[in-house]
Amino acid sequence: LDFSRAGKETLVCKECNIPNGFIIGLKGSDFINVVSLTAAENINLMMSDPSRAITMKEDDPKSSLVLLQMPLVLPENM
């Protein structure tokens, strides 16, 4: 949630290797705006480093749409 509230979401991840303690933050309203640009049922999120943009692609080999969003820096005690 935005506006000085906290929110936590858990996503199912297929074929991924996530290190212990990995936390990433996104501004919810921006994420919804970016995802609403596609009509796809499934979107692949590709994260490489907290200082690089998250790449989002439709789960369709025919699609050339690529969406980007920068992650937020989160405090370590979240």
All heavy atoms as a GROMACS GRO file, in nm:
protein
  591
    1LEU      N    1   0.083  -0.119   0.000
    1LEU     CA    2   0.000   0.000   0.000
    1LEU      C    3   0.087   0.125   0.000
    1LEU      O    4   0.195   0.126   0.059
    1LEU     CB    5  -0.090   0.001   0.123
    1LEU     CG    6  -0.190  -0.113   0.136
    1LEU    CD1    7  -0.258  -0.105   0.271
    1LEU    CD2    8  -0.294  -0.108   0.027
    2ASP      N    9   0.041   0.227  -0.063
    2ASP     CA   10   0.112   0.355  -0.065
    2ASP      C   11   0.056   0.448   0.043
    2ASP      O   12  -0.031   0.412   0.120
    2ASP     CB   13   0.097   0.421  -0.202
    2ASP     CG   14   0.176   0.348  -0.308
    2ASP    OD1   15   0.278   0.287  -0.274
    2ASP    OD2   16   0.135   0.352  -0.425
    3PHE      N   17   0.107   0.568   0.048
    3PHE     CA   18   0.060   0.672   0.136
    3PHE      C   19   0.082   0.639   0.284
    3PHE      O   20  -0.009   0.635   0.363
    3PHE     CB   21  -0.088   0.704   0.110
    3PHE     CG   22  -0.118   0.731  -0.034
    3PHE    CD1   23  -0.193   0.642  -0.108
    3PHE    CD2   24  -0.067   0.842  -0.098
    3PHE    CE1   25  -0.220   0.665  -0.242
    3PHE    CE2   26  -0.092   0.866  -0.231
    3PHE     CZ   27  -0.169   0.778  -0.303
    4SER      N   28   0.209   0.613   0.319
    4SER     CA   29   0.251   0.593   0.458
    4SER      C   30   0.191   0.469   0.523
    4SER      O   31   0.177   0.462   0.644
    4SER     CB   32   0.219   0.717   0.543
    4SER     OG   33   0.283   0.829   0.491
    5ARG      N   34   0.153   0.374   0.446
    5ARG     CA   35   0.106   0.245   0.500
    5ARG      C   36   0.201   0.139   0.453
    5ARG      O   37   0.277   0.158   0.359
    5ARG     CB   38  -0.034   0.213   0.450
    5ARG     CG   39  -0.136   0.312   0.495
    5ARG     CD   40  -0.272   0.266   0.448
    5ARG     NE   41  -0.361   0.382   0.446
    5ARG     CZ   42  -0.458   0.400   0.364
    5ARG    NH1   43  -0.484   0.311   0.272
    5ARG    NH2   44  -0.533   0.507   0.369
    6ALA      N   45   0.195   0.025   0.514
    6ALA     CA   46   0.282  -0.085   0.472
    6ALA      C   47   0.199  -0.191   0.404
    6ALA      O   48   0.083  -0.210   0.434
    6ALA     CB   49   0.352  -0.146   0.594
    7GLY      N   50   0.262  -0.261   0.313
    7GLY     CA   51   0.197  -0.371   0.244
    7GLY      C   52   0.300  -0.477   0.214
    7GLY      O   53   0.418  -0.447   0.194
    8LYS      N   54   0.259  -0.601   0.215
    8LYS     CA   55   0.351  -0.710   0.186
    8LYS      C   56   0.279  -0.809   0.099
    8LYS      O   57   0.166  -0.848   0.128
    8LYS     CB   58   0.398  -0.776   0.316
    8LYS     CG   59   0.511  -0.872   0.297
    8LYS     CD   60   0.567  -0.917   0.430
    8LYS     CE   61   0.689  -1.001   0.407
    8LYS     NZ   62   0.751  -1.039   0.533
    9GLU      N   63   0.344  -0.850  -0.009
    9GLU     CA   64   0.283  -0.943  -0.105
    9GLU      C   65   0.383  -1.055  -0.131
    9GLU      O   66   0.502  -1.031  -0.145
    9GLU     CB   67   0.251  -0.870  -0.235
    9GLU     CG   68   0.184  -0.954  -0.338
    9GLU     CD   69   0.038  -0.982  -0.306
    9GLU    OE1   70  -0.026  -0.901  -0.240
    9GLU    OE2   71  -0.012  -1.087  -0.349
   10THR      N   72   0.332  -1.175  -0.138
   10THR     CA   73   0.416  -1.289  -0.172
   10THR      C   74   0.373  -1.339  -0.309
   10THR      O   75   0.255  -1.361  -0.332
   10THR     CB   76   0.400  -1.401  -0.068
   10THR    OG1   77   0.432  -1.348   0.061
   10THR    CG2   78   0.491  -1.518  -0.098
   11LEU      N   79   0.470  -1.354  -0.400
   11LEU     CA   80   0.441  -1.401  -0.534
   11LEU      C   81   0.499  -1.540  -0.554
   11LEU      O   82   0.606  -1.571  -0.504
   11LEU     CB   83   0.503  -1.306  -0.638
   11LEU     CG   84   0.454  -1.162  -0.633
   11LEU    CD1   85   0.536  -1.078  -0.729
   11LEU    CD2   86   0.308  -1.153  -0.666
   12VAL      N   87   0.430  -1.622  -0.629
   12VAL     CA   88   0.480  -1.754  -0.664
   12VAL      C   89   0.587  -1.737  -0.771
   12VAL      O   90   0.569  -1.664  -0.868
   12VAL     CB   91   0.366  -1.844  -0.716
   12VAL    CG1   92   0.420  -1.978  -0.759
   12VAL    CG2   93   0.258  -1.860  -0.611
   13CYS      N   94   0.698  -1.802  -0.752
   13CYS     CA   95   0.810  -1.788  -0.844
   13CYS      C   96   0.846  -1.926  -0.900
   13CYS      O   97   0.876  -2.017  -0.825
   13CYS     CB   98   0.929  -1.729  -0.770
   13CYS     SG   99   1.071  -1.700  -0.874
   14LYS      N  100   0.838  -1.937  -1.033
   14LYS     CA  101   0.876  -2.061  -1.099
   14LYS      C  102   1.016  -2.046  -1.154
   14LYS      O  103   1.052  -1.939  -1.205
   14LYS     CB  104   0.780  -2.093  -1.214
   14LYS     CG  105   0.642  -2.129  -1.171
   14LYS     CD  106   0.566  -2.189  -1.287
   14LYS     CE  107   0.467  -2.089  -1.341
   14LYS     NZ  108   0.388  -2.138  -1.452
   15GLU      N  109   1.095  -2.152  -1.146
   15GLU     CA  110   1.229  -2.155  -1.203
   15GLU      C  111   1.314  -2.035  -1.160
   15GLU      O  112   1.368  -1.962  -1.240
   15GLU     CB  113   1.222  -2.158  -1.356
   15GLU     CG  114   1.147  -2.277  -1.411
   15GLU     CD  115   1.135  -2.272  -1.561
   15GLU    OE1  116   1.220  -2.209  -1.626
   15GLU    OE2  117   1.040  -2.331  -1.614
   16CYS      N  118   1.325  -2.014  -1.028
   16CYS     CA  119   1.406  -1.903  -0.982
   16CYS      C  120   1.495  -1.946  -0.866
   16CYS      O  121   1.464  -2.042  -0.796
   16CYS     CB  122   1.320  -1.785  -0.942
   16CYS     SG  123   1.198  -1.823  -0.816
   17ASN      N  124   1.603  -1.877  -0.850
   17ASN     CA  125   1.697  -1.901  -0.742
   17ASN      C  126   1.708  -1.772  -0.662
   17ASN      O  127   1.774  -1.679  -0.704
   17ASN     CB  128   1.832  -1.943  -0.799
   17ASN     CG  129   1.930  -1.979  -0.690
   17ASN    OD1  130   1.893  -1.992  -0.575
   17ASN    ND2  131   2.055  -1.993  -0.727
   18ILE      N  132   1.639  -1.765  -0.548
   18ILE     CA  133   1.634  -1.644  -0.469
   18ILE      C  134   1.718  -1.664  -0.343
   18ILE      O  135   1.693  -1.755  -0.265
   18ILE     CB  136   1.489  -1.609  -0.429
   18ILE    CG1  137   1.405  -1.590  -0.555
   18ILE    CG2  138   1.485  -1.486  -0.341
   18ILE    CD1  139   1.258  -1.573  -0.528
   19PRO      N  140   1.819  -1.579  -0.322
   19PRO     CA  141   1.901  -1.592  -0.201
   19PRO      C  142   1.822  -1.558  -0.076
   19PRO      O  143   1.725  -1.481  -0.081
   19PRO     CB  144   2.015  -1.493  -0.224
   19PRO     CG  145   1.968  -1.401  -0.330
   19PRO     CD  146   1.862  -1.471  -0.408
   20ASN      N  147   1.862  -1.614   0.037
   20ASN     CA  148   1.796  -1.585   0.164
   20ASN      C  149   1.807  -1.435   0.193
   20ASN      O  150   1.910  -1.374   0.170
   20ASN     CB  151   1.859  -1.664   0.277
   20ASN     CG  152   1.824  -1.811   0.270
   20ASN    OD1  153   1.724  -1.848   0.212
   20ASN    ND2  154   1.907  -1.895   0.327
   21GLY      N  155   1.701  -1.378   0.244
   21GLY     CA  156   1.700  -1.238   0.281
   21GLY      C  157   1.678  -1.143   0.165
   21GLY      O  158   1.688  -1.022   0.182
   22PHE      N  159   1.647  -1.194   0.046
   22PHE     CA  160   1.626  -1.108  -0.071
   22PHE      C  161   1.493  -1.035  -0.055
   22PHE      O  162   1.388  -1.096  -0.037
   22PHE     CB  163   1.624  -1.193  -0.198
   22PHE     CG  164   1.605  -1.113  -0.323
   22PHE    CD1  165   1.712  -1.049  -0.382
   22PHE    CD2  166   1.481  -1.103  -0.383
   22PHE    CE1  167   1.696  -0.975  -0.498
   22PHE    CE2  168   1.464  -1.030  -0.499
   22PHE     CZ  169   1.572  -0.966  -0.556
   23ILE      N  170   1.498  -0.902  -0.060
   23ILE     CA  171   1.378  -0.819  -0.049
   23ILE      C  172   1.384  -0.715  -0.159
   23ILE      O  173   1.488  -0.654  -0.181
   23ILE     CB  174   1.369  -0.748   0.088
   23ILE    CG1  175   1.357  -0.850   0.200
   23ILE    CG2  176   1.251  -0.653   0.092
   23ILE    CD1  177   1.363  -0.788   0.338
   24ILE      N  178   1.275  -0.696  -0.228
   24ILE     CA  179   1.269  -0.593  -0.332
   24ILE      C  180   1.141  -0.513  -0.312
   24ILE      O  181   1.039  -0.568  -0.272
   24ILE     CB  182   1.277  -0.653  -0.473
   24ILE    CG1  183   1.302  -0.544  -0.574
   24ILE    CG2  184   1.153  -0.732  -0.507
   24ILE    CD1  185   1.352  -0.594  -0.706
   25GLY      N  186   1.148  -0.385  -0.337
   25GLY     CA  187   1.031  -0.300  -0.320
   25GLY      C  188   0.996  -0.229  -0.449
   25GLY      O  189   1.083  -0.190  -0.525
   26LEU      N  190   0.868  -0.213  -0.472
   26LEU     CA  191   0.817  -0.140  -0.588
   26LEU      C  192   0.706  -0.048  -0.540
   26LEU      O  193   0.630  -0.083  -0.449
   26LEU     CB  194   0.759  -0.235  -0.693
   26LEU     CG  195   0.852  -0.337  -0.754
   26LEU    CD1  196   0.773  -0.436  -0.838
   26LEU    CD2  197   0.956  -0.268  -0.839
   27LYS      N  198   0.696   0.069  -0.599
   27LYS     CA  199   0.584   0.157  -0.567
   27LYS      C  200   0.459   0.096  -0.629
   27LYS      O  201   0.452   0.077  -0.750
   27LYS     CB  202   0.609   0.297  -0.620
   27LYS     CG  203   0.504   0.395  -0.577
   27LYS     CD  204   0.538   0.536  -0.616
   27LYS     CE  205   0.427   0.629  -0.572
   27LYS     NZ  206   0.452   0.766  -0.617
   28GLY      N  207   0.362   0.062  -0.545
   28GLY     CA  208   0.244  -0.011  -0.588
   28GLY      C  209   0.167   0.055  -0.700
   28GLY      O  210   0.130  -0.010  -0.798
   29SER      N  211   0.142   0.185  -0.690
   29SER     CA  212   0.063   0.252  -0.793
   29SER      C  213   0.137   0.254  -0.927
   29SER      O  214   0.076   0.236  -1.032
   29SER     CB  215   0.028   0.394  -0.750
   29SER     OG  216   0.146   0.469  -0.726
   30ASP      N  217   0.269   0.272  -0.924
   30ASP     CA  218   0.347   0.268  -1.048
   30ASP      C  219   0.348   0.129  -1.109
   30ASP      O  220   0.338   0.113  -1.230
   30ASP     CB  221   0.491   0.314  -1.024
   30ASP     CG  222   0.502   0.462  -0.996
   30ASP    OD1  223   0.403   0.535  -1.022
   30ASP    OD2  224   0.609   0.506  -0.949
   31PHE      N  225   0.360   0.027  -1.023
   31PHE     CA  226   0.360  -0.111  -1.072
   31PHE      C  227   0.227  -0.144  -1.140
   31PHE      O  228   0.224  -0.203  -1.248
   31PHE     CB  229   0.390  -0.208  -0.958
   31PHE     CG  230   0.395  -0.351  -1.000
   31PHE    CD1  231   0.502  -0.399  -1.074
   31PHE    CD2  232   0.293  -0.439  -0.967
   31PHE    CE1  233   0.509  -0.532  -1.114
   31PHE    CE2  234   0.299  -0.572  -1.006
   31PHE     CZ  235   0.407  -0.617  -1.079
   32ILE      N  236   0.118  -0.104  -1.079
   32ILE     CA  237  -0.015  -0.130  -1.137
   32ILE      C  238  -0.029  -0.058  -1.271
   32ILE      O  239  -0.081  -0.114  -1.367
   32ILE     CB  240  -0.126  -0.088  -1.038
   32ILE    CG1  241  -0.128  -0.183  -0.920
   32ILE    CG2  242  -0.262  -0.084  -1.106
   32ILE    CD1  243  -0.214  -0.138  -0.804
   33ASN      N  244   0.020   0.066  -1.279
   33ASN     CA  245   0.013   0.140  -1.406
   33ASN      C  246   0.093   0.071  -1.515
   33ASN      O  247   0.047   0.061  -1.629
   33ASN     CB  248   0.064   0.283  -1.388
   33ASN     CG  249  -0.033   0.370  -1.312
   33ASN    OD1  250  -0.153   0.343  -1.309
   33ASN    ND2  251   0.018   0.473  -1.249
   34VAL      N  252   0.212   0.022  -1.481
   34VAL     CA  253   0.297  -0.045  -1.580
   34VAL      C  254   0.233  -0.176  -1.626
   34VAL      O  255   0.223  -0.204  -1.745
   34VAL     CB  256   0.439  -0.069  -1.525
   34VAL    CG1  257   0.519  -0.159  -1.616
   34VAL    CG2  258   0.511   0.063  -1.506
   35VAL      N  259   0.186  -0.256  -1.531
   35VAL     CA  260   0.126  -0.386  -1.564
   35VAL      C  261  -0.004  -0.368  -1.642
   35VAL      O  262  -0.038  -0.450  -1.727
   35VAL     CB  263   0.106  -0.471  -1.437
   35VAL    CG1  264   0.026  -0.596  -1.464
   35VAL    CG2  265   0.241  -0.508  -1.377
   36SER      N  266  -0.076  -0.259  -1.618
   36SER     CA  267  -0.203  -0.238  -1.689
   36SER      C  268  -0.180  -0.208  -1.838
   36SER      O  269  -0.276  -0.207  -1.915
   36SER     CB  270  -0.282  -0.125  -1.624
   36SER     OG  271  -0.217  -0.002  -1.643
   37LEU      N  272  -0.058  -0.184  -1.879
   37LEU     CA  273  -0.029  -0.159  -2.020
   37LEU      C  274  -0.036  -0.285  -2.105
   37LEU      O  275  -0.031  -0.280  -2.226
   37LEU     CB  276   0.109  -0.095  -2.036
   37LEU     CG  277   0.125   0.043  -1.973
   37LEU    CD1  278   0.270   0.086  -1.978
   37LEU    CD2  279   0.035   0.144  -2.043
   38THR      N  280  -0.045  -0.400  -2.041
   38THR     CA  281  -0.052  -0.526  -2.113
   38THR      C  282  -0.183  -0.597  -2.083
   38THR      O  283  -0.238  -0.583  -1.975
   38THR     CB  284   0.067  -0.618  -2.077
   38THR    OG1  285   0.053  -0.740  -2.146
   38THR    CG2  286   0.074  -0.647  -1.929
   39ALA      N  287  -0.231  -0.673  -2.178
   39ALA     CA  288  -0.353  -0.752  -2.159
   39ALA      C  289  -0.320  -0.898  -2.132
   39ALA      O  290  -0.409  -0.982  -2.123
   39ALA     CB  291  -0.442  -0.741  -2.282
   40ALA      N  292  -0.191  -0.929  -2.118
   40ALA     CA  293  -0.148  -1.068  -2.101
   40ALA      C  294  -0.192  -1.122  -1.966
   40ALA      O  295  -0.199  -1.050  -1.867
   40ALA     CB  296   0.004  -1.078  -2.113
   41GLU      N  297  -0.219  -1.252  -1.961
   41GLU     CA  298  -0.255  -1.320  -1.836
   41GLU      C  299  -0.132  -1.339  -1.748
   41GLU      O  300  -0.140  -1.333  -1.626
   41GLU     CB  301  -0.317  -1.457  -1.867
   41GLU     CG  302  -0.451  -1.450  -1.932
   41GLU     CD  303  -0.563  -1.461  -1.832
   41GLU    OE1  304  -0.543  -1.522  -1.727
   41GLU    OE2  305  -0.670  -1.407  -1.861
   42ASN      N  306  -0.016  -1.366  -1.811
   42ASN     CA  307   0.108  -1.392  -1.738
   42ASN      C  308   0.217  -1.296  -1.783
   42ASN      O  309   0.231  -1.268  -1.902
   42ASN     CB  310   0.156  -1.536  -1.760
   42ASN     CG  311   0.058  -1.637  -1.706
   42ASN    OD1  312   0.012  -1.626  -1.594
   42ASN    ND2  313   0.025  -1.735  -1.788
   43ILE      N  314   0.294  -1.248  -1.685
   43ILE     CA  315   0.406  -1.158  -1.712
   43ILE      C  316   0.529  -1.214  -1.643
   43ILE      O  317   0.522  -1.258  -1.529
   43ILE     CB  318   0.376  -1.017  -1.660
   43ILE    CG1  319   0.256  -0.957  -1.731
   43ILE    CG2  320   0.497  -0.927  -1.676
   43ILE    CD1  321   0.212  -0.826  -1.675
   44ASN      N  322   0.641  -1.214  -1.714
   44ASN     CA  323   0.768  -1.257  -1.656
   44ASN      C  324   0.841  -1.136  -1.601
   44ASN      O  325   0.861  -1.038  -1.671
   44ASN     CB  326   0.856  -1.326  -1.761
   44ASN     CG  327   0.796  -1.455  -1.809
   44ASN    OD1  328   0.740  -1.532  -1.732
   44ASN    ND2  329   0.807  -1.481  -1.938
   45LEU      N  330   0.881  -1.143  -1.473
   45LEU     CA  331   0.960  -1.038  -1.409
   45LEU      C  332   1.105  -1.085  -1.405
   45LEU      O  333   1.133  -1.195  -1.357
   45LEU     CB  334   0.912  -1.011  -1.267
   45LEU     CG  335   0.770  -0.960  -1.251
   45LEU    CD1  336   0.734  -0.956  -1.103
   45LEU    CD2  337   0.755  -0.824  -1.311
   46MET      N  338   1.196  -1.002  -1.453
   46MET     CA  339   1.338  -1.037  -1.450
   46MET      C  340   1.412  -0.934  -1.367
   46MET      O  341   1.411  -0.815  -1.400
   46MET     CB  342   1.393  -1.045  -1.591
   46MET     CG  343   1.338  -1.167  -1.664
   46MET     SD  344   1.339  -1.150  -1.841
   46MET     CE  345   1.187  -1.063  -1.867
   47MET      N  346   1.470  -0.980  -1.254
   47MET     CA  347   1.543  -0.892  -1.163
   47MET      C  348   1.687  -0.938  -1.157
   47MET      O  349   1.715  -1.056  -1.140
   47MET     CB  350   1.481  -0.901  -1.024
   47MET     CG  351   1.336  -0.860  -1.021
   47MET     SD  352   1.261  -0.893  -0.863
   47MET     CE  353   1.130  -1.002  -0.915
   48SER      N  354   1.780  -0.844  -1.171
   48SER     CA  355   1.920  -0.882  -1.168
   48SER      C  356   1.995  -0.819  -1.053
   48SER      O  357   2.079  -0.882  -0.992
   48SER     CB  358   1.988  -0.845  -1.300
   48SER     OG  359   1.980  -0.707  -1.321
   49ASP      N  360   1.964  -0.694  -1.021
   49ASP     CA  361   2.041  -0.620  -0.921
   49ASP      C  362   1.952  -0.507  -0.870
   49ASP      O  363   1.876  -0.450  -0.948
   49ASP     CB  364   2.167  -0.566  -0.989
   49ASP     CG  365   2.259  -0.497  -0.892
   49ASP    OD1  366   2.331  -0.567  -0.820
   49ASP    OD2  367   2.257  -0.372  -0.890
   50PRO      N  368   1.960  -0.470  -0.740
   50PRO     CA  369   1.875  -0.362  -0.689
   50PRO      C  370   1.898  -0.227  -0.758
   50PRO      O  371   1.813  -0.139  -0.752
   50PRO     CB  372   1.912  -0.354  -0.541
   50PRO     CG  373   1.969  -0.486  -0.509
   50PRO     CD  374   2.035  -0.536  -0.634
   51SER      N  375   2.012  -0.209  -0.823
   51SER     CA  376   2.039  -0.081  -0.889
   51SER      C  377   1.997  -0.080  -1.036
   51SER      O  378   2.016   0.019  -1.105
   51SER     CB  379   2.189  -0.049  -0.879
   51SER     OG  380   2.263  -0.146  -0.950
   52ARG      N  381   1.939  -0.190  -1.084
   52ARG     CA  382   1.895  -0.198  -1.224
   52ARG      C  383   1.744  -0.212  -1.231
   52ARG      O  384   1.680  -0.264  -1.141
   52ARG     CB  385   1.960  -0.318  -1.292
   52ARG     CG  386   2.108  -0.303  -1.304
   52ARG     CD  387   2.166  -0.424  -1.373
   52ARG     NE  388   2.308  -0.407  -1.387
   52ARG     CZ  389   2.372  -0.409  -1.502
   52ARG    NH1  390   2.306  -0.430  -1.613
   52ARG    NH2  391   2.501  -0.392  -1.506
   53ALA      N  392   1.689  -0.168  -1.341
   53ALA     CA  393   1.544  -0.175  -1.360
   53ALA      C  394   1.496  -0.319  -1.368
   53ALA      O  395   1.567  -0.407  -1.416
   53ALA     CB  396   1.505  -0.100  -1.487
   54ILE      N  397   1.375  -0.342  -1.321
   54ILE     CA  398   1.309  -0.472  -1.334
   54ILE      C  399   1.250  -0.476  -1.475
   54ILE      O  400   1.183  -0.382  -1.518
   54ILE     CB  401   1.198  -0.487  -1.231
   54ILE    CG1  402   1.260  -0.487  -1.091
   54ILE    CG2  403   1.117  -0.614  -1.255
   54ILE    CD1  404   1.158  -0.475  -0.981
   55THR      N  405   1.278  -0.581  -1.547
   55THR     CA  406   1.226  -0.599  -1.682
   55THR      C  407   1.103  -0.688  -1.676
   55THR      O  408   1.106  -0.793  -1.614
   55THR     CB  409   1.332  -0.663  -1.773
   55THR    OG1  410   1.451  -0.586  -1.765
   55THR    CG2  411   1.286  -0.669  -1.916
   56MET      N  412   0.996  -0.644  -1.739
   56MET     CA  413   0.872  -0.722  -1.743
   56MET      C  414   0.838  -0.750  -1.889
   56MET      O  415   0.836  -0.658  -1.970
   56MET     CB  416   0.759  -0.646  -1.677
   56MET     CG  417   0.779  -0.625  -1.529
   56MET     SD  418   0.651  -0.521  -1.460
   56MET     CE  419   0.748  -0.377  -1.420
   57LYS      N  420   0.814  -0.876  -1.919
   57LYS     CA  421   0.776  -0.916  -2.055
   57LYS      C  422   0.654  -1.005  -2.049
   57LYS      O  423   0.637  -1.083  -1.956
   57LYS     CB  424   0.890  -0.994  -2.122
   57LYS     CG  425   1.013  -0.911  -2.149
   57LYS     CD  426   1.116  -0.993  -2.223
   57LYS     CE  427   1.239  -0.911  -2.254
   57LYS     NZ  428   1.338  -0.987  -2.330
   58GLU      N  429   0.569  -0.993  -2.151
   58GLU     CA  430   0.454  -1.082  -2.161
   58GLU      C  431   0.502  -1.224  -2.185
   58GLU      O  432   0.603  -1.246  -2.251
   58GLU     CB  433   0.363  -1.038  -2.275
   58GLU     CG  434   0.298  -0.904  -2.252
   58GLU     CD  435   0.213  -0.860  -2.370
   58GLU    OE1  436   0.234  -0.909  -2.482
   58GLU    OE2  437   0.125  -0.776  -2.347
   59ASP      N  438   0.429  -1.319  -2.129
   59ASP     CA  439   0.464  -1.461  -2.146
   59ASP      C  440   0.408  -1.512  -2.279
   59ASP      O  441   0.327  -1.602  -2.282
   59ASP     CB  442   0.411  -1.542  -2.028
   59ASP     CG  443   0.470  -1.682  -2.022
   59ASP    OD1  444   0.575  -1.704  -2.084
   59ASP    OD2  445   0.410  -1.768  -1.956
   60ASP      N  446   0.452  -1.449  -2.388
   60ASP     CA  447   0.407  -1.484  -2.522
   60ASP      C  448   0.524  -1.460  -2.617
   60ASP      O  449   0.573  -1.347  -2.627
   60ASP     CB  450   0.288  -1.396  -2.561
   60ASP     CG  451   0.235  -1.427  -2.700
   60ASP    OD1  452   0.286  -1.521  -2.765
   60ASP    OD2  453   0.143  -1.356  -2.744
   61PRO      N  454   0.574  -1.564  -2.684
   61PRO     CA  455   0.690  -1.547  -2.771
   61PRO      C  456   0.667  -1.449  -2.886
   61PRO      O  457   0.762  -1.393  -2.939
   61PRO     CB  458   0.719  -1.687  -2.824
   61PRO     CG  459   0.607  -1.774  -2.782
   61PRO     CD  460   0.524  -1.701  -2.681
   62LYS      N  461   0.542  -1.424  -2.923
   62LYS     CA  462   0.512  -1.332  -3.033
   62LYS      C  463   0.517  -1.184  -2.990
   62LYS      O  464   0.525  -1.096  -3.072
   62LYS     CB  465   0.374  -1.361  -3.091
   62LYS     CG  466   0.362  -1.500  -3.150
   62LYS     CD  467   0.220  -1.526  -3.193
   62LYS     CE  468   0.200  -1.672  -3.225
   62LYS     NZ  469   0.059  -1.704  -3.241
   63SER      N  470   0.510  -1.160  -2.859
   63SER     CA  471   0.504  -1.023  -2.808
   63SER      C  472   0.644  -0.961  -2.802
   63SER      O  473   0.740  -1.025  -2.762
   63SER     CB  474   0.442  -1.023  -2.669
   63SER     OG  475   0.448  -0.893  -2.615
   64SER      N  476   0.652  -0.834  -2.838
   64SER     CA  477   0.779  -0.762  -2.829
   64SER      C  478   0.773  -0.653  -2.722
   64SER      O  479   0.865  -0.573  -2.709
   64SER     CB  480   0.814  -0.700  -2.964
   64SER     OG  481   0.714  -0.608  -3.002
   65LEU      N  482   0.664  -0.649  -2.645
   65LEU     CA  483   0.647  -0.548  -2.541
   65LEU      C  484   0.743  -0.574  -2.425
   65LEU      O  485   0.750  -0.684  -2.371
   65LEU     CB  486   0.503  -0.549  -2.489
   65LEU     CG  487   0.470  -0.447  -2.380
   65LEU    CD1  488   0.479  -0.306  -2.436
   65LEU    CD2  489   0.331  -0.474  -2.325
   66VAL      N  490   0.820  -0.471  -2.389
   66VAL     CA  491   0.912  -0.478  -2.274
   66VAL      C  492   0.879  -0.360  -2.184
   66VAL      O  493   0.875  -0.245  -2.228
   66VAL     CB  494   1.059  -0.472  -2.318
   66VAL    CG1  495   1.151  -0.470  -2.197
   66VAL    CG2  496   1.094  -0.587  -2.409
   67LEU      N  497   0.852  -0.388  -2.056
   67LEU     CA  498   0.820  -0.285  -1.959
   67LEU      C  499   0.930  -0.279  -1.855
   67LEU      O  500   0.986  -0.382  -1.817
   67LEU     CB  501   0.686  -0.317  -1.892
   67LEU     CG  502   0.569  -0.340  -1.986
   67LEU    CD1  503   0.453  -0.406  -1.913
   67LEU    CD2  504   0.525  -0.209  -2.046
   68LEU      N  505   0.962  -0.160  -1.807
   68LEU     CA  506   1.068  -0.141  -1.709
   68LEU      C  507   1.015  -0.067  -1.587
   68LEU      O  508   0.932   0.021  -1.599
   68LEU     CB  509   1.184  -0.061  -1.768
   68LEU     CG  510   1.253  -0.117  -1.890
   68LEU    CD1  511   1.352  -0.016  -1.943
   68LEU    CD2  512   1.322  -0.248  -1.858
   69GLN      N  513   1.068  -0.102  -1.469
   69GLN     CA  514   1.038  -0.028  -1.347
   69GLN      C  515   1.156  -0.038  -1.254
   69GLN      O  516   1.215  -0.145  -1.236
   69GLN     CB  517   0.913  -0.080  -1.278
   69GLN     CG  518   0.878   0.006  -1.158
   69GLN     CD  519   0.745  -0.029  -1.096
   69GLN    OE1  520   0.682  -0.127  -1.131
   69GLN    NE2  521   0.703   0.053  -1.002
   70MET      N  522   1.194   0.075  -1.196
   70MET     CA  523   1.305   0.077  -1.102
   70MET      C  524   1.256   0.032  -0.963
   70MET      O  525   1.149   0.073  -0.918
   70MET     CB  526   1.366   0.217  -1.091
   70MET     CG  527   1.451   0.255  -1.209
   70MET     SD  528   1.590   0.144  -1.238
   70MET     CE  529   1.692   0.171  -1.096
   71PRO      N  530   1.335  -0.053  -0.894
   71PRO     CA  531   1.298  -0.094  -0.758
   71PRO      C  532   1.329   0.018  -0.659
   71PRO      O  533   1.400   0.112  -0.690
   71PRO     CB  534   1.388  -0.216  -0.734
   71PRO     CG  535   1.504  -0.196  -0.823
   71PRO     CD  536   1.454  -0.121  -0.944
   72LEU      N  537   1.272   0.006  -0.540
   72LEU     CA  538   1.295   0.101  -0.431
   72LEU      C  539   1.399   0.045  -0.337
   72LEU      O  540   1.411  -0.076  -0.319
   72LEU     CB  541   1.164   0.125  -0.353
   72LEU     CG  542   1.047   0.179  -0.432
   72LEU    CD1  543   0.923   0.179  -0.345
   72LEU    CD2  544   1.076   0.319  -0.482
   73VAL      N  545   1.472   0.132  -0.272
   73VAL     CA  546   1.566   0.091  -0.167
   73VAL      C  547   1.485   0.072  -0.039
   73VAL      O  548   1.414   0.162   0.006
   73VAL     CB  549   1.675   0.198  -0.146
   73VAL    CG1  550   1.767   0.157  -0.033
   73VAL    CG2  551   1.754   0.218  -0.275
   74LEU      N  552   1.493  -0.048   0.018
   74LEU     CA  553   1.418  -0.080   0.140
   74LEU      C  554   1.514  -0.092   0.258
   74LEU      O  555   1.627  -0.138   0.241
   74LEU     CB  556   1.344  -0.213   0.123
   74LEU     CG  557   1.239  -0.218   0.012
   74LEU    CD1  558   1.182  -0.358   0.001
   74LEU    CD2  559   1.127  -0.119   0.041
   75PRO      N  560   1.468  -0.054   0.376
   75PRO     CA  561   1.552  -0.075   0.493
   75PRO      C  562   1.573  -0.224   0.518
   75PRO      O  563   1.487  -0.306   0.486
   75PRO     CB  564   1.475  -0.011   0.608
   75PRO     CG  565   1.343   0.029   0.554
   75PRO     CD  566   1.342   0.010   0.406
   76GLU      N  567   1.687  -0.259   0.575
   76GLU     CA  568   1.720  -0.401   0.594
   76GLU      C  569   1.634  -0.469   0.699
   76GLU      O  570   1.625  -0.590   0.702
   76GLU     CB  571   1.867  -0.414   0.632
   76GLU     CG  572   1.958  -0.380   0.516
   76GLU     CD  573   2.104  -0.407   0.549
   76GLU    OE1  574   2.130  -0.492   0.637
   76GLU    OE2  575   2.188  -0.344   0.487
   77ASN      N  576   1.569  -0.394   0.788
   77ASN     CA  577   1.492  -0.456   0.896
   77ASN      C  578   1.346  -0.481   0.862
   77ASN      O  579   1.264  -0.501   0.947
   77ASN     CB  580   1.500  -0.369   1.023
   77ASN     CG  581   1.444  -0.230   1.001
   77ASN    OD1  582   1.410  -0.193   0.890
   77ASN    ND2  583   1.438  -0.154   1.107
   78MET      N  584   1.311  -0.482   0.734
   78MET     CA  585   1.171  -0.505   0.695
   78MET      C  586   1.136  -0.651   0.705
   78MET      O  587   1.198  -0.740   0.673
   78MET     CB  588   1.145  -0.454   0.555
   78MET     CG  589   1.139  -0.303   0.554
   78MET     SD  590   1.072  -0.241   0.401
   78MET     CE  591   0.898  -0.256   0.434
   0.00000   0.00000   0.00000
